[in-house]
Amino acid sequence: QVQLTESGGGSVQSGGSLNLSCAASGSIFSIYAMGWYRQAPGQKRELVAAITGGGTTFYGDSVKGRFSISHNSAKNTVDLQMNSLKVEDTAVYYCNADRTMGTVQGFCVPAYCSWGQGTQVTVSL
């Protein structure tokens, strides 16, 4: 089992920046990739960004060029730097850890995934 603890998030004006951090503990040796998903009210959960253990990154089309995902192996954390935020980025952001490559393809099979509790990001005009 992998436990995930998220930090960061909050409220910011359009054009601003926020950083989310996700700390992993437990069976981290089993992780193939980690990612950030988000879910806005009435919307399905969507992939924002993912990173493999080898450092390969993947981004959702709506955040390319604005968001950057990185991992700190020494601290077992994955960070999501969000720049040029837009109102439509408002959502609950969830960190996940996947034992398969599903996350980098935009899905996460429940048997192989762990999720954080979620953190709210609100962007206002």
C-alpha positions as CSV (number, residue, x, y, z in Angstrom):
1,Q,0.0,0.0,0.0
2,V,1.1,3.5,-0.8
3,Q,0.0,6.5,1.3
4,L,-0.2,9.9,-0.3
5,T,-0.3,13.2,1.5
6,E,-1.0,16.4,-0.5
7,S,-0.1,20.0,0.4
8,G,-0.5,23.3,-1.3
9,G,-3.5,24.6,-3.2
10,G,-5.7,27.4,-2.2
11,S,-7.1,30.5,-3.9
12,V,-5.4,32.7,-6.5
13,Q,-6.3,35.3,-9.1
14,S,-6.2,34.5,-12.8
15,G,-2.7,34.6,-14.1
16,G,-1.2,33.6,-10.8
17,S,0.8,30.6,-9.7
18,L,0.4,27.8,-7.2
19,N,2.5,24.7,-6.3
20,L,1.1,21.4,-5.2
21,S,3.2,18.8,-3.5
22,C,2.5,15.1,-2.9
23,A,4.5,13.0,-0.4
24,A,4.5,9.2,-0.9
25,S,5.1,6.7,1.8
26,G,4.7,2.9,2.3
27,S,5.4,0.6,-0.6
28,I,6.9,3.3,-2.8
29,F,9.2,0.7,-4.6
30,S,6.1,-0.6,-6.3
31,I,5.2,2.8,-8.0
32,Y,5.6,3.0,-11.8
33,A,4.3,6.5,-12.1
34,M,2.7,9.3,-10.1
35,G,0.3,11.9,-11.3
36,W,-2.1,14.7,-10.6
37,Y,-5.7,14.5,-11.6
38,R,-8.4,17.1,-11.1
39,Q,-12.2,17.1,-10.9
40,A,-14.4,20.1,-11.2
41,P,-18.1,20.1,-10.1
42,G,-20.2,18.1,-12.5
43,Q,-17.1,17.0,-14.5
44,K,-15.3,13.7,-14.7
45,R,-11.8,13.3,-13.2
46,E,-9.1,14.1,-15.7
47,L,-5.4,13.7,-15.9
48,V,-3.4,16.9,-15.4
49,A,0.1,15.6,-15.4
50,A,2.1,12.4,-14.7
51,I,5.7,11.4,-14.3
52,T,7.3,8.0,-14.4
53,G,10.1,6.8,-12.2
54,G,12.4,7.4,-15.1
55,G,11.4,11.0,-15.3
56,T,9.2,10.9,-18.4
57,T,6.4,13.5,-18.2
58,F,2.9,13.6,-19.6
59,Y,0.5,16.5,-19.6
60,G,-3.1,17.1,-20.4
61,D,-3.7,19.3,-23.4
62,S,-5.3,22.1,-21.4
63,V,-2.2,22.6,-19.2
64,K,0.7,22.1,-21.6
65,G,3.1,25.0,-21.4
66,R,1.6,26.2,-18.1
67,F,2.1,23.4,-15.6
68,S,5.2,21.5,-14.8
69,I,5.5,18.2,-12.9
70,S,8.7,17.0,-11.2
71,H,9.7,14.5,-8.6
72,N,12.2,14.7,-5.7
73,S,13.5,11.1,-5.2
74,A,15.3,12.0,-2.0
75,K,12.0,13.3,-0.4
76,N,9.7,10.9,-2.3
77,T,7.6,13.9,-3.4
78,V,6.0,14.9,-6.6
79,D,5.4,18.6,-7.2
80,L,3.0,20.3,-9.6
81,Q,4.0,23.9,-10.5
82,M,1.0,25.7,-11.9
83,N,1.6,29.0,-13.7
84,S,-0.7,31.3,-15.7
85,L,-3.7,29.9,-13.9
86,K,-7.1,30.3,-15.5
87,V,-10.6,30.2,-14.0
88,E,-11.2,26.9,-15.7
89,D,-8.4,25.4,-13.7
90,T,-10.6,25.6,-10.6
91,A,-11.1,22.0,-9.3
92,V,-10.1,19.6,-6.6
93,Y,-6.7,18.2,-7.4
94,Y,-5.8,14.6,-6.5
95,C,-2.4,13.0,-6.4
96,N,-2.1,9.4,-7.4
97,A,0.4,6.6,-7.5
98,D,0.1,3.8,-10.0
99,R,1.8,0.5,-10.1
100,T,1.1,0.3,-13.9
101,M,1.4,2.8,-16.8
102,G,-2.3,3.4,-16.8
103,T,-1.9,6.9,-15.2
104,V,0.3,8.2,-18.0
105,Q,-2.5,7.2,-20.4
106,G,-5.1,9.0,-18.4
107,F,-6.7,6.2,-16.4
108,C,-6.0,4.5,-13.2
109,V,-7.2,0.9,-12.5
110,P,-8.4,0.9,-8.9
111,A,-6.6,-2.3,-7.9
112,Y,-3.2,-0.7,-8.8
113,C,-3.8,2.9,-7.8
114,S,-3.6,4.9,-4.6
115,W,-5.1,8.4,-4.2
116,G,-4.5,11.4,-2.0
117,Q,-7.4,13.1,-0.2
118,G,-7.6,16.0,-2.7
119,T,-6.8,19.7,-2.4
120,Q,-8.9,22.5,-3.6
121,V,-7.6,25.0,-6.2
122,T,-9.7,28.0,-6.8
123,V,-8.9,30.6,-9.5
124,S,-10.8,33.8,-9.6
125,L,-11.0,36.7,-12.1
